[in-house]
Amino acid sequence: MDVEGTIEFLLQHQARMAAENELCHAHQAEVRADHEERFKELQASQLDLSDSLGQLSKRVDRLARLVSDSIENNESAIRASRESIEAQKVQHSELLESQKHTDDRINALIQVVDELIRRRPQQ
């Protein structure tokens, strides 16, 4: 057995393993740096999303208040319209009653005038 050849083989093998180990460590460092960079980007994106969600939430709350106020205003307008319609119904009924009295009085006047004309002697 050749001891020097074996030692040389072991040294070469150890050198290759050390070089591969260095390559692995370098690759691992690159991957770690890449992961750290992506993690920072994700954190920034998460902060942006949180801000956007906060703004969206405020806008939704504002819209909800506007819709609620609009509904209340519409309900008030509907109540006012109903009250106005009821008042107009009363006024219409009063006007019909007044018109009936006016018609009765005009008919009575027509009757009186007609009787006067018929009684008048003809010339």
Residue pairs with C-beta under 8 A, 6 or more apart in sequence:
none
